[in-house]
Amino acid sequence: MRSYRATEQRLTALYELLTAHPGLVALRGVRPWLGPQLLKRLVEPQLADSLAAGMPPEQAIVTYRRLYLLTLGSASFVDHRDPQAAQTAT
């Protein structure tokens, strides 16, 4: 259960950051974000939680990637003129 809550909090925070600062989505463009801060703050904790919950490594990686892309895609297609409304609606 801890893993589920941590995942929800982590990806909700990412979504809120991206909708509050839409320029970040544009900066990402078609390039992956692989900097040390992203790895340390998002990827590694998420993979550790998934492994601790019993997921095999391959499934943990695929699950993280799908959730990340879902979050990024959701943040990309909101009306950034009113991010609070988009966050509330989501």
C-alpha positions in Angstrom: 0.0 0.0 0.0 2.9 2.4 0.7 4.1 1.9 -2.8 0.7 2.8 -4.3 0.5 6.0 -2.2 4.1 7.0 -3.0 3.5 6.4 -6.7 0.3 8.5 -6.6 2.0 11.4 -4.7 5.1 11.3 -6.9 3.3 11.4 -10.2 0.7 13.9 -9.0 3.5 16.2 -8.0 5.0 15.8 -11.4 1.7 16.5 -13.1 1.1 19.6 -10.9 4.6 20.9 -11.7 4.2 20.4 -15.4 0.8 22.1 -15.5 1.9 25.0 -13.4 5.0 25.5 -15.6 4.0 24.4 -19.1 7.4 25.6 -20.5 8.9 22.5 -18.9 6.8 20.4 -21.3 8.1 22.4 -24.3 11.7 22.1 -23.0 11.4 18.4 -22.9 10.4 18.3 -26.5 11.2 15.0 -28.0 14.3 14.4 -25.8 14.1 12.2 -22.8 14.9 13.8 -19.4 17.8 11.8 -17.9 19.5 14.2 -15.6 20.8 13.2 -12.2 18.1 15.1 -10.3 15.3 13.4 -12.3 16.8 10.0 -11.7 17.4 10.7 -8.0 14.0 12.3 -7.3 11.6 10.4 -9.5 12.9 7.4 -11.3 15.0 5.7 -8.6 12.5 6.1 -5.8 9.7 4.8 -8.1 11.6 1.8 -9.2 12.7 1.0 -5.6 9.0 1.2 -4.4 7.9 -1.0 -7.2 10.6 -3.6 -6.5 9.7 -3.4 -2.8 6.1 -4.1 -3.7 7.2 -7.3 -5.4 7.3 -6.4 -9.0 10.0 -8.0 -11.1 12.6 -5.4 -12.4 11.3 -5.6 -16.0 7.7 -5.0 -14.9 8.8 -2.1 -12.6 10.6 -0.4 -15.5 7.7 -0.8 -18.0 5.2 0.3 -15.4 7.2 3.4 -14.5 7.6 4.3 -18.2 3.9 4.0 -18.9 2.9 6.0 -15.8 5.5 8.7 -16.7 4.3 9.0 -20.3 0.7 9.1 -19.2 1.5 11.9 -16.8 3.5 13.8 -19.3 0.9 13.4 -22.0 -1.9 14.5 -19.6 0.0 17.6 -18.7 0.7 18.3 -22.4 -2.9 18.5 -23.4 -4.4 20.8 -20.8 -5.4 24.4 -21.1 -2.4 26.0 -19.5 -4.2 29.3 -19.2 -5.9 27.9 -16.1 -3.8 25.1 -14.6 -5.8 25.0 -11.4 -9.0 24.1 -13.3 -7.1 21.5 -15.3 -5.7 20.0 -12.1 -9.1 20.0 -10.4 -10.8 18.4 -13.4 -8.3 15.7 -13.6 
